[in-house]
Amino acid sequence: MHSNTSPLSASALDQAFTQGQFAAVFQPKLSLIDGRTLGVESFVRWHHPEFGTLLPGEFLSFVGSEGRLPELTDLMLHEAARVVSHWRSQRRHWSVAVNLSTDDLDNPHLAQHMCDLFTAYAIPSDAISVDVPEAALTADPDLRLAALSELKTRGISVTLDAAGMDLLPLEKIKAEYFSELKLGGASLIKFARSVRRSRKGIVAERLEVASANGLSVTATRVEDIETIRPLADMGFSAAQGTFFRHPDTQDGLENWSSDWLMPVLLGERPPRADTIARARADLADPSLLALPATDETAEADDDNMHAGEMDVLEVVAH
């Protein structure tokens, strides 16, 4: 979107912040053990007055080039705290995960700022977790891992969003820095299944190191029942993706329930009526499905760009 044909401007970005054009949507994460909704991951949308609803991959590079990613993260942290507080008033104890950028990790006040949010919104430290893209830890890894260690010391869960590439040494994937590991994509999981018995491949290695360090492991970008069924046997404890629910608004998730998951996994009920069809039909804001319905992987990838667009570009020729 940041191009000569459809430019994003600094003045438009100013207006986006001042006029509340940025909004959060949330995608549930489900337990593969008992089917419960464990929490949600938050993603950002820009409701642009001229271009319509923009996905993260269409504007984060521009926001980063303007040096305003920390401001956007702060907005998302406040929104997460507000939503958590609201849900807890309804006795819905879901945690909300917020994606961090390298700029956020380099902020020496990040941990204290999050603790101040917990106090201001009267929520516990485990109510908001942070997702960190693996690529963000390739530069200045010791300093950034130290920042993660401080977050964990303060009771904040930290998730390593692995890129499917050997970017972070296995010995660094430990409980001192992380609480959870995320690995995603149907093709990556399919490949991992094919080499699991021989214990070869980066996914198998990371599943083993996560287990050895007591980290939970979540499969992301899950889109079909065939991808889900072998996950628990492989070592995954949770999953999220469009098979369960597209990212949706707070209002859209008010009546969300994952009670159907275990019967579907056990083959007691067909998946279609409970999953993809309902996920598409029940979105509070249909414009959130900005990409073609058949391009679910691309949509998920755009969402994950909030966690690491600037970071990945920084590592792979930024």
C-alpha atoms as one frame of an Amber mdcrd trajectory, in Angstrom:
protein
   0.000   0.000   0.000   2.964   2.297   0.539   3.558   3.042  -3.147   3.296
   5.761  -5.758  -0.172   4.598  -6.782  -1.660   4.514  -3.267   0.623   6.487
  -0.963   0.365   6.588   2.783   1.357   9.965   4.153   2.682  11.238   7.449
  -0.399  13.444   7.834  -2.670  10.432   7.286  -0.704   8.555   9.943  -1.136
  11.450  12.363  -4.871  11.359  11.743  -4.951   7.586  12.226  -3.615   8.017
  15.749  -5.620  11.090  16.692  -8.916   9.953  15.146  -8.839   6.354  16.336
  -8.494   4.727  12.931  -6.334   1.904  14.289  -8.312  -0.964  15.799  -7.529
  -4.340  17.318  -8.958  -7.666  16.244  -8.450 -10.933  18.094  -7.927 -14.562
  17.117  -8.627 -17.304  19.701  -6.022 -19.853  20.776  -7.472 -23.244  21.705
  -6.168 -26.021  23.922  -5.580 -29.333  22.168  -5.936 -31.084  25.521  -9.479
 -30.121  26.488 -10.682 -27.712  23.788 -10.796 -24.621  26.025 -10.132 -21.153
  24.668  -6.871 -20.218  26.370  -6.681 -16.650  25.144  -6.466 -14.554  22.011
  -3.763 -12.959  19.916  -4.338  -9.339  18.938  -3.731  -7.936  15.471  -4.030
  -4.391  14.217  -6.200  -2.979  11.433  -6.076   0.509   9.952  -9.538   1.705
   8.945  -8.238   4.185   6.409 -10.802   6.752   5.226  -9.634   6.468   1.600
  -8.243   2.944   1.218 -10.623   1.047   3.492  -9.530  -1.553   6.035  -5.791
  -2.211   5.709  -4.073  -5.362   6.953  -0.723  -5.083   8.783   1.365  -6.029
   5.758  -0.044  -3.032   3.925   1.036  -0.351   6.386   3.501  -1.550   9.054
   6.535  -0.923   6.894   5.398   2.663   6.473   4.657   3.087  10.178   8.137
   1.757  10.934   9.747   4.098   8.435   8.076   6.976  10.278   9.534   5.737
  13.575   6.103   5.190  15.111   5.965   1.452  15.735   6.422   1.931  19.510
   3.438   4.288  19.516   1.364   1.688  17.706   2.456  -1.041  20.127   1.513
   1.184  23.059  -1.932   1.665  21.554  -2.288  -2.120  21.207  -1.141  -2.687
  24.802  -3.729  -0.246  26.109  -6.415  -1.869  23.971  -5.411  -5.311  25.217
  -5.615  -4.118  28.825  -9.026  -2.554  28.237 -10.407  -5.679  26.580  -8.969
  -7.980  29.256 -10.535  -5.852  31.965 -13.902  -5.961  30.207 -13.789  -9.712
  29.638 -12.832 -10.372  33.243 -15.855  -8.409  34.388 -17.792 -11.057  32.453
 -15.768 -13.847  34.127 -14.025 -14.635  30.866 -10.393 -15.105  31.849  -8.705
 -14.960  28.480  -5.214 -13.578  28.127  -4.392 -11.266  25.217  -1.106 -11.565
  23.318   0.420  -8.402  21.845   3.142  -8.518  19.191   6.355  -6.602  19.816
   8.844  -5.073  17.386  12.590  -4.629  17.776  11.971  -1.010  18.780   9.845
  -2.249  21.674  12.525  -4.686  22.830  15.071  -1.874  22.795  12.874   0.272
  25.058  14.399   0.042  28.569  11.078   1.086  30.124   8.933  -1.601  28.465
   8.598  -3.893  31.499   7.782  -1.047  33.880   5.298   0.433  31.416   3.456
  -2.887  31.191   3.378  -3.173  34.979   1.909   0.331  35.162  -0.813  -0.807
  32.762  -1.631  -3.774  34.980  -2.059  -1.411  37.910  -4.081   1.136  35.976
  -6.517  -1.454  34.626  -6.515  -3.626  37.775  -5.517  -6.779  35.911  -2.885
  -9.404  36.811   0.474  -9.648  35.041  -0.505 -12.862  33.280  -3.492 -11.172
  31.601  -1.330  -9.788  28.792   1.466 -11.721  27.120   3.892 -10.641  24.403
   4.843 -12.342  21.148   8.369 -11.799  19.862   9.385 -12.688  16.292  12.490
 -14.824  16.143  14.059 -12.483  13.615  14.003  -9.700  16.217  16.578 -11.607
  18.248  19.226 -11.986  15.571  20.683  -8.520  16.184  21.870  -7.644  19.714
  20.502 -10.983  20.981  21.987 -10.732  24.468  20.489  -7.294  25.139  17.095
  -8.264  23.766  17.041 -11.597  25.582  17.856  -9.691  28.773  14.787  -7.522
  28.109  12.691 -10.666  27.770  14.147 -12.041  30.982  13.029  -8.885  32.794
   9.508  -9.285  31.428   9.404 -12.868  32.648  10.747 -11.845  36.058   7.758
  -9.514  36.347   5.319 -12.336  35.617   4.692 -11.518  31.945   4.512 -14.492
  29.577   6.765 -14.267  26.522   6.165 -16.229  23.323   8.855 -16.886  20.727
   7.210 -16.760  17.317   9.571 -19.034  15.404  10.177 -18.360  11.748  10.768
 -21.942  10.672  14.424 -21.096  10.134  17.365 -21.738  12.416  17.782 -18.114
  13.516  18.060 -18.525  17.287  20.387 -21.173  18.775  18.542 -23.959  20.543
  20.377 -23.265  23.787  18.720 -19.833  23.904  15.199 -21.309  23.799  14.723
 -21.753  27.520  12.408 -20.798  30.343  14.600 -17.885  31.418  13.406 -15.984
  28.354  10.255 -17.685  27.069   7.014 -19.243  28.252   5.760 -20.495  24.919
   6.922 -21.372  21.422   4.820 -20.775  18.309   5.381 -22.653  15.079   3.080
 -22.114  12.148   1.885 -22.949   8.705   0.290 -26.105   7.324   3.251 -26.825
   5.041   5.744 -26.507   7.904   3.699 -28.805  10.129   3.228 -31.303   7.296
   6.989 -31.395   6.739   7.574 -31.833  10.456   5.263 -34.850  10.488   7.195
 -36.453   7.644  10.517 -36.283   9.520   9.242 -36.706  13.087  10.161 -40.360
  13.425  13.744 -39.742  12.378  13.996 -36.772  14.784  15.349 -34.586  11.986
  14.415 -31.071  11.073  14.131 -27.762  12.870  10.531 -28.251  14.001  11.267
 -31.598  15.663  14.344 -30.123  17.344  12.405 -27.151  18.651   9.543 -29.272
  19.895  12.066 -31.316  21.845  13.866 -28.319  23.324  10.546 -26.711  24.261
   9.480 -29.876  26.058  12.831 -30.121  27.852  12.459 -26.522  29.085   8.809
 -26.735  30.071   7.557 -24.421  27.328   4.105 -24.842  25.843   3.974 -25.053
  22.034   1.228 -23.566  19.872   0.620 -24.334  16.203  -0.380 -21.226  14.253
  -2.008 -20.614  10.861  -3.994 -23.831  11.178  -6.534 -23.981   8.368  -7.951
 -27.510   8.131  -8.841 -30.550  10.198  -6.063 -32.638   8.642  -3.483 -30.245
  10.063  -5.011 -30.294  13.547  -5.491 -33.964  14.302  -1.804 -34.989  14.583
  -0.685 -31.870  16.475  -1.085 -33.154  20.031   0.820 -36.325  19.194   3.634
 -34.212  17.774   3.973 -32.222  21.011   1.767 -29.175  20.394  -0.468 -28.172
  23.300  -2.555 -25.482  21.574  -3.476 -24.179  18.128  -4.885 -21.114  16.428
  -5.809 -20.242  12.874  -8.645 -19.661  10.445  -9.948 -23.201  10.948 -11.166
 -22.019  14.343 -11.840 -18.336  13.776 -10.709 -15.448  11.635  -9.413 -12.469
  13.618 -12.515 -10.677  14.865 -13.541  -7.682  16.947 -14.171  -7.738  20.680
 -17.920  -7.611  20.004 -17.641 -10.401  17.474 -16.146 -12.696  20.099 -18.653
 -11.904  22.838 -20.530 -15.161  22.257 -17.513 -17.188  21.152 -17.302 -20.721
  22.514 -14.900 -23.541  21.665 -17.088 -26.288  23.113 -17.380 -27.842  19.659
 -13.640 -28.500  19.254 -13.184 -31.781  21.094 -16.183 -33.494  19.451 -14.812
 -32.415  16.078 -11.307 -33.705  16.868 -12.747 -36.983  18.113 -14.810 -37.389
  14.958 -18.113 -37.125  16.791 -19.243 -34.092  14.785 -18.351 -32.873  11.284
 -16.044 -29.847  11.277 -17.643 -27.723   8.594 -20.708 -26.413  10.419 -18.725
 -25.542  13.524 -15.569 -24.055  12.129 -14.790 -22.456   8.810 -18.380 -21.739
   7.778 -19.200 -20.149  11.126 -15.903 -18.274  11.288 -16.724 -16.576   7.999
 -20.386 -15.920   8.733 -20.097 -14.558  12.265 -17.552 -11.786  11.794 -18.894
  -8.607  13.350 -17.148  -6.571  10.656 -17.129  -8.355   7.244 -14.535  -5.893
   5.947 -11.989  -7.676   8.157 -11.896 -10.344   5.459 -10.136  -7.942   3.149
  -8.351 -10.658   1.176 -10.049 -13.277  -1.048 -11.640 -16.068   0.951  -9.382
 -18.667  -0.639  -6.211 -16.827   0.357  -6.297 -17.674   4.069  -2.582 -18.291
   4.334  -1.797 -14.878   2.896  -4.170 -13.244   5.372  -2.533 -15.031   8.284
   0.882 -14.001   7.032  -0.249 -10.374   6.857  -1.410 -10.567  10.458   1.888
 -12.017  11.578   3.649  -9.050  10.018   2.663  -6.963  13.053   4.963  -9.180
  15.060   7.878  -8.960  12.720   7.568  -7.101   9.445  10.200  -4.569  10.319
  12.277  -7.199  12.088  12.298  -9.704   9.246  13.058  -7.014   6.693  15.898
  -5.912   8.965  17.391  -9.393   8.962  16.728 -10.312   5.347  17.890  -7.046
   3.777  15.229  -5.305   5.937
